[in-house]
Amino acid sequence: MKIKKMLELHQQNTVPMALVTNFGDGFLLQKNQLYRIIRSLALREGFAYTTEFNLAYLTLPLSQLDLFLDTKKIPYFDNVSILWEVEKKIPNTTVWDEIVDNLKTNHVFHESCHAVARSLSKKYFYAEISEEKKLLQIMIEESFANSCELLAIIDVDDEAHRLFYEMNSYIFMCDDRSNLKNLIQNFGREFVFYFVVICYLHSNFMYTQFEDRNIERILKFLSFSSAEYEVFKKDQKKIKSLRSVAKLTLALNPRFRMVTSVFYLRLCGFKYQPNELKKIDFMTQLETDIRFKQFLSQLAKEIKI
C-alpha cells in the first residue's frame, strides 16, 4: 500500500480524542473497539498525551514508565509530519514496505493500558502491602496491557487496520485471530479476558510452557468445579482452543519478557532473578487475597468485557 493512501485514511478518520500526529490513531479509534475504550478510560483518569521532547523516553522508554504514570503525561512521537514531507517530495511513489522499518512507532495504546490499570489498582492496593503482593499488582498491570494488545487484534480485519495497528502496538499476531475468536465463541468474552490475563501472568513470571495442571488451576480460579473440569476435559475442541491461546501468551519475545520482568522490576526496587520469579506461587495470592480478584473484575468491567 502506498503511503499516500495511508495518509488519506489517517486524515479521513479522526475523532475529537485522536492524536493527529500519531500515524493511524484516529483510524484505530474509529475501527478498533478496545483501542477506543482504553483511550477514553485514560482520558477519564486524567491522563494527557504529549509530544514534548523527552530524551530519556527516546533512548530507554521503559525507564520512564513510572514517571509518566505519576505525572499523567503519556509521551509519543510525531510520525505523521515526516510522511507528508516525503509524499510532497516524491508524490504517489513511496510504498509502505520502503519506510516501515525506519518509521518511529508509538505505543500510546500499551502505555494507556498501564495508565488505566495503575489508576484502578490504587483503589485496591496501598503502599503498606507486602513486597510479593506489590510484585503481583505490577505484574497484573503489565499482563493487562499485554492482554489488551492481543485481544484488540480481533477487530483487525483489513490491510490498513493491520498496518496502523502494527505501528501502535508491541504485540501483533494477526494470524492468530481465529484462535481468539474460537475461544470467545466457546467461552464468552469475559472468560477469555480473565484467562488471557492470567496466562500472561505466567508468561511474565517467566514460565516457558503450560502444563495441564496450570490450565486446570486457572479454570478452578475462574470458578470451574472439579466435576465441571472433568467433564470439560472430554471436550477436545475446547481444550485445544484453550491451549492454543495459552501458547500465544508465551510468544512474547524472550528479551522483551526479560526486560519487563527483571529490568523494570529492578527499577521498582525488586531484586528478583528470572529463576526466582518462576518459583513464586502467584496463583495462591490470586486465590487467597480477594483484592486481586476484585481488581481483575474491575478491569473487565471497565473495558466492557
N, C-alpha and C positions, 0 to 999 in steps of 0.2 A: 504494500500500500504506500502511495506517495504521501509525503508529509503535508503537501498542500491539502489533500483530502482530510487528513487527521486534524490539521489546524482549523479547517472549516467545521468539522464535527465538534472540536473543542469550543469554537466560538459560538456555534449554534445552540449548544447545550449548556445553559447556565441557569443558576438559581441564586436567590439572594445570599445564601451562605457559601457560595462557591468561591474558591481561591482562583482568581482569573489568571494568575501567573504560575499555577501548578498544572502541568500538562495533563489534561483529561479529567480534572477534578469535577467540573460541572457535569460532564458526561456520566461519570460514576455516581454522582449524587442523584442524577435523573434515573439511571438504569439499574443501579445496584442497591437493593433494599438495606442490607446490613451496613454498607458503607455510609448510606444516608442516615440511618438510625444512630450510628456511632458519632457522626459529626454533630447531630442535633443534641445528643447527650453531653458531649464535651462542651459545647457552647452553653448548654443549660448549667453545667457545673462551673462556669465562669472562665473557661479556657479561651485563649485567643491564639491566632496564628500570625507569625511574623517572619519577614524575610530580612530582618536586621542581621547584619553580618556577625557571625559567631565563629571565630577561628577554631575554637575547641570542638564545636559540633561538626565543623567541616572536616577536621582531621581525625577525631575519635568520637563519633556520635554517642556511643553507649555511656561514655564518661559523663555526659550531660543529662542523662535521664532524670535523676533526682532534682537537678536544678530546674528543668522546665516543669516538672511536677510541682515543685514548690512555688515557682514564680507564675505558674499557669500560662506560660508563653511557649507555644509549640513552634519550633523553627522549621522552615522549609526553604527551598531554593527556587528562584525564578528560572524555570527551564522552558519557558514559552517565548520570551522576547528573542532569544538567540535563534529560535526556529523561524520566526518571522523574518529575521535578518537574513538567514540562509535562503529562505524562499524568495525574498526580494532580490537577492544577488543572482540566484540561478533558478528562475521561476519554473514551477511544474516539472522539476527534474529529479530531485532527491527522493529516494525511496527509504522506507523505514529501516531496513536492514543495514543501510550505509551509515546510520548515525546512532542506532540504539545502544551500541556498546560503549559509546563515548558520552552519551547524554546523561546528565546528572539525574538520578532518580530521587523521589521524595517518599517519605514513609510516614506521612501525617495520619494515615489510617491506623497503622500499628501504634504510633505514639498516642493517638487519640484513644485507642483501646486501653492503653496504660492509664491515661488520664481518667477515664471513666471508672476503671477498676480501682484505682487508688482513692478516688473520691468516695466510692461506696465502701471500700474496706475500712476507712476511718470510722464508719458508723458501728463497726463490729470489733475492731481491734485498736488497742491503745498502746502507749509507749511501755507500759509495765508488763506486757505479755512476755512469755519466755522466749529464749532465742530460737528454739525449734518451731514454735508457733509463728514467730515473726518470719522465719525462713519459709514456712508453708504459705503464709499470706503472700509473700513476694512471688513465690513460685506459681500460685494461683493467678496472680495478676499477669504474669508472663504467659501462662498457659491459656488464659482468656484471650490475650492478644493473638497468640498462635491460632487458637480455635476460630476466632472471628475471621482471620485471613483465610483459613481453609474453607470455612462454611460459606464465605462470600463468593467463592468460585461457582456456586450453584447457579447464580444469575448470569454468569459469563457465557453468553450464547452466540456471539459473533466475533469476527476478527477484530473490529475496532475495540469492542469491550475487552477482549483479551489483551490487546496491545496497551491500552490505557491502564488496565489493572496491573499488568507486569511492571509498569512504570511507578506504581504506587503501592507495591506490596513486596514483602520479603518472601512470602510463600506463594508459589503458583504452580498448581498441579492440575491443569485443566482436564487432562486425560482421565483424571480420577473422579470427575463429576458424577459419573454413573454409579460408582460405589456409594457415594454420599446420598444420591437420590434413592437408591435401593434401600439404604438403611433407614432413611426418613419414611419411605413407603411402608417398611416393615414395622417400625417402632414409633414414628412420630417425631416432630422437630424437637420437642422438649427433651425427650430421652436422648436424642442424638447430641444435643448441645452438652448435656451433662457427661455423656460417655466420651465425647471428644476432648473436653476439658480435662477429665481425669486421665485419659490416655496420654495427653500432652504432659500432664504432671509426671507420669512415668518417664517420658522422654527427657524432660528437664531434670529429673533426678538420675539421669544417666543410664536408664535401662536401655538395653540393646535389642531385646526381644520380649514378646508377650507369651507367657505360658498359659495353659488352660486355667490354672489356679488364679492367675492375675485377672483374667476375664471374669471368672466366677466371683471373685471378691468385689470387683466393680459392680457387677449385676446385683449382688446382695446389698451393696451400699445403696443401689438405686431401687431398693425395696423388693427385689425378687426373693421369694422364699426358697428354701432348699427344694421343696417339692416342685415349685414352678420351674426352677432351674433344671431339674432332672427331666421334666417334660420338654423344656426349651432345647436342651442339648440334642434331642432327637430330630429337631428341625434343621437339617444340614444347610438349607438355603440361608436361614437366618444366622446360623453360626458362621457361615462363610462370609456373609456381609459384615458381621461384626469384626471378624479377624482381618478382613481387607482394610477396613477403615482404621482399626488399631495400628496396623502396619504402616499406614500413611503417616501417622503421628511420629513414627520413629525415623521418618525420612528426612528430618531436619539435618542440614549439613553438620557433620561432627564438629567442625571448627566453630560453627555458629552456636552449637549447644555448649561447647567448652567455654566460649566467651560469655554466653548468657549465664551459665550455671556456675562458673568458677570465678572469672574475672569480675563480673558485675557484683557477685555476692561479696567478693573481697572488698570492692569499693564501698559496700554497705556495712562492712565491719565483720563479716563472717570469714572463717578460715578453713572452709571445707575443701578437701581434695576430691576429685571425681569418684574415687573408690569409696570414700566416706559418705558421699551423698547417696550413693546407691544402697548403702546399708541402713539409711534412715527409714523407719517404718511410718511413712507419712499417712498411709491408709488408716492406721489406728487413730491418728489425730483427727482425720476426717470423720471417722466413725464415732468418736467419743466426745468431741467438742462441737456442740450444736451450732456454734457461731460459724463454723466453716460451711455447714450445710445451708444455714441462713444466708450467708454471703453468696454462695453459688445460686441459691434460689432467687435472690435479689438481682443478680446479674442476668439470669434467664428472663426474669420479669421485665427488666429494663429494656432488653433488646427484643422484647415482644415474641419470645420463643413460645 
